[in-house]
Every structure is written in structure tokens, then in C-alpha cells.
Amino acid sequence: MSRKASVTRTPATNRPGTRQPGRSAQRAPVRPPQRQAARWPIVAGLVVAALVSAMVVYVARSGGFGTPTAGAADDGFGHVHGMAVDHGTGKLYAATHYGLYRIDGERAAVRVSKQAQDLMGFTAAEPGRFLASGHPDADSGGPSRLGLIESTDGGVTWQTMSLSGAADFHGLRAAHNAVYGYNSADGAFMVSTDRQSWQTRSTVAMGAFVVSPTDRDTVVGVGQTGLQRSSDGGRTWTAIAGTPGFSDMVWDADAGLWGVDPDGGVWQSSDAGGSWQRRGQVPGEPHALSAHGDDLYVAVTGDEILTSGDHGATWTTHYQPN
């Protein structure tokens, strides 16, 4: 993300000896050499002052000298692919086209990741520990698919765990001491217990998916024709008839199972996705859904994040860019 400085040019004033309309040419007076030379220190001082001023503006906008986590909130997220609350700090994090952001206030979003990776899949595993996937920063080398990457310092730095160059997980869930992932590169639904080796359990077209917080084998995913459920950890799938089509879902131990449809409808299920009750309407086009305790969070178009504490009935602004 870069900013382009605009340059305002001031029209040149009439120079001595230049013919002007309606005037006769005049010879420009010749100044003594020492007087002309005296002007150069003034010009040089003005140039230096302009350069210093420009540098101050640049540093102020970029977050300061040598700040590895600087990322101005008004640069925009690009798109929010996933959100999660760090259970250690209670802070909401947003995985975006330009790295991982921590939401510090209604007008404060700080990019914590040193690199601006395009994070497609994202989940919170433990306090301060995140898992993600997607594509590397445009300025960095390496394969175009990140595989599984992990951060143990709150998202500042990331290490490759496995499948570099082979997997682009568009869905990741950490549950039951395992990692569940949907690899968009080949449609494989995969599970790992050590974040190094993976078991491919099925090949299926899928959007978002969630894992039951109480049963490691119950998985609900968004299929091509609606919701589908697995009762054997993602090995086989059965369509769930008569359910809404969701753009994202979340299954939280406290909040329960929730889904948001492309039109902003907010739905809740109390029977593992078998039936759904509409609870409210998000005022905007939803991109990502998360939950923590009694609070729901939805990222909508325009880099805004909304929150609800009354089961989706009403929504307030949790974050809005300047």
C-alpha cells in the first residue's frame, strides 16, 4: 500500500528581459556577481526545508522510523477474509488482503503483521497463537501458496509449518487439538494433529465450514447447493435440506452456531445445522463473521466491522475507517 504525493507547481513570474504583450523589450539590469551569489544559500535553505517537511509527512503517515508493525488504518483492508478474537486479550483480529490487523477501537486498526500477506484462511488456536494461509506479500519471494503458517507472537511474525507451495487454505479451524482445513487448490478437506502431516479425508466443493466445539466429528460446511454436514470428521458429507445459503459461519462454544447469508440475514441453529431461525439483519454486505461470548462481529463492505450483543437484533459500529 503506497501513497502518491501530489506536487503543486506555481506559475513562473515574468522574468527580466522577457518580452510581454504590448511592451517593448527592455534590457535586464545586470546585478553585481556577489549579489546573485548571495541568493543561493536562501534557495538551498528552502529546498532543505521542503525535503524535511516531506519526510516528516511521510514518517507520520507510515507510522514512524523503523516501526515494523506500522500499517495505517485508512489504507484499507482490501477485503476481510476472516476474523477471530484472541481469548487471551479479548481483542478482535481481522485477516485481510494486506496482512493481519488488530482492532483497538472504533477508529483504530493496527496492522500487526510485519508483512502484508493476503490471508485467506485464518483462525485463533490459543491465546497469542494464530494459524493462517493464503498468498505471500507481493514484495517477498517464495511460492505463491503459503500452505499453513503460524504466529506465536500475536500475528507479528509468521513461520511456515507445512504444505508451502501446495496448499491455499480458504478455510481453517482449530479445534480438539487438531487443525481442519479446506484447500482451495485441489478441493481437499484435510486434518492435521501436529500441523506438519495432513490426512486428506475427502474432496468436496466447499465454501465456509465450522467444527462443533463439543464433537470433533461434526462438521458443517457450505456446499454448492446449500449446507452439508459430516458426522465422521469430514470423510463423508450429507446435504441438509431446506437451509439458507451462507457466506460465512461461526460455531463458538458460548455463542453457538451462527450463519450470515449474502443479503445480510443473520441466522442461528441449535441442532447442529439441521434447522435455522432468523435473528436479525446486518446493515451492509457481509464478508466475514465471528463470535465471542455473547458478541457477534460482522465485517461488511467499506472496511467497517459491526457488532451485536443481542443475538443479531441490532448492530453498532465496532470499527470504522477514518
URJO-V36879 format. One record per helix or strand. SS is the DSSP state (a for helix, b for strand). FROM is the first residue (numbers start at 1). LEN is the number of residues. Records with the same first field share a line. If there is no record, write none. Layout:
SS->FROM-LEN ; FROM-LEN
This chain:
a->33-30 ; 73-3
b->80-6 ; 92-5 ; 99-7 ; 108-4 ; 118-9 ; 129-7 ; 148-4 ; 159-4 ; 169-7 ; 178-6 ; 188-5 ; 199-5 ; 209-3 ; 219-4 ; 227-4 ; 238-2 ; 246-7 ; 256-6 ; 265-5 ; 277-5 ; 286-7 ; 295-6 ; 304-5 ; 316-4
